[in-house]
Amino acid sequence: MRNIAVAATVGVAQPAHHTSERPFDHVVETLALAIVSGRLAEGALVPNEAELGPNIVVSRTAYREAVKFLSAKGLIEARPRSGTRVRSRDNWNLLDPDILDWTLRAGATVEFVRELFELRATVEPRAARLAAARRSEVQLEALREAMHDMETLEPFSPQCVAADIRFHEILFQSSANRALASIKPVVAITILWSLGVKQDTDDGEFRRALRDHWRILRAVEAGDGAIAEAQSVILIEDSLRATELALTQRGAILAK
């Protein structure tokens, strides 16, 4: 198995990334990243608030709330007489947006990255086919606006990335299938992570992706579901290839 190091390797006491200064968030991210990366192995005792490290000082209340949150996510569980321990990975919901985000940031395996793209290839092309038949004029205009922003904004800028994600979200919404639309957060997180990996690639890859998006949009405009579906497959295949290439070019660790 090859492992892609997409985030710095950190100890339990040094979380890789923080989105909030709140103690609760600090503890959640510290423990979650340690668990999904394997630094806290399945069955391992979860460190208490005093064992998190010298750089993390939290109240017992904040710690307990964080543990309760991670328990609800299925990452840990309290066992009678044996303490709070990490649950088996088989019990995790890998498509939970938080768990997915933590997994990608902690360093996802090649196998997991490919599985995510396989999931996209299973559901997104079908959404594109349905969108070609069911989209409204308002949704079509929203797709055009997202496409315009992607083409005119600086490649890989936050605004351009937001437009890319918006394009795919609108595509799912246009399918008029609520079950398919529920996959949007998974696709959005995958795209966000993938674009982050590819941000240092040359303009050729970015332009290729733009062409793929344009072909989907034109098929949706024309009401051609078969072409929209086929072009969506191509877009996802091209994105996976470019993501793997970018990881290799930036010197990611690819060790069995």
C-alpha positions, 0 to 999 in steps of 0.5 A: 500500500502506498501512502500519500503524505498530503499534510505534515506529520505531527505529534498528538500535541501538535495538530496540523491545522486549526480553524478556530481558537476555541479550546473545544475545536483545538481538542477535537482537531488534535485528537481527530487528526491523530486518530485518522492518521493512525498515530492513535491506533485502533483500541488505543486509549485516548489521552486525557486533557492533561496528556494532550501536551504542553501546547494544549491547555483546556478545561475539563469541560471543553475536553469532555465536550470534544470527546462527546463530539468524537464519540458521536462521530464514531471515532472513539467509545467509552468502555467500562473499566478500560477507558475511552478508546479509539474505535475500529476504522470499520465503524467510522463513517468515512463520508461524514464531512468532518471525518473525510476532511480530517482523513484527507488533511492527515494524509490519505492513502492512494487507495482511499483517494482513488476510492473517493474518485470512484465514488464521484465517477459512480454518482456525478456523471449520473447527476450530470445526465439528469441535470441535462434533462431536468435543469431549470433556466435559473440553474443553467444561468447559475452554471454559466456564472460559475463557469465564467468565474472559473475562467476569469478568476486567478487559477486556484485562487480561493474565489476560483476554487469556490466557483469550481465547487459551486459548479458541481453543487449546482449540477447536483441540485439540477438533477432534481434528485435529493438522494444524489444531491446529498452527496454534494458535501463529499464531492465538495471536500474532495474537490477542495482537497484535490485543487489544493494538491494541484495548485502548483501545477502549470496552467495546462492542467487548469485549462484542460479542466476548464475545457472539461467543465465547458463540455459538461455545461454545453451538454447540459445546455443542449439537454444531451444527457448522454454527452453530459454523463460521458464528459463528466466521466472524463472530467473525473478521470482527468482530475484523478490523473492530475491529482496523482501527478501533482502529488508525485511532482511535489515530492509526496511520500509514496512508500509501500 
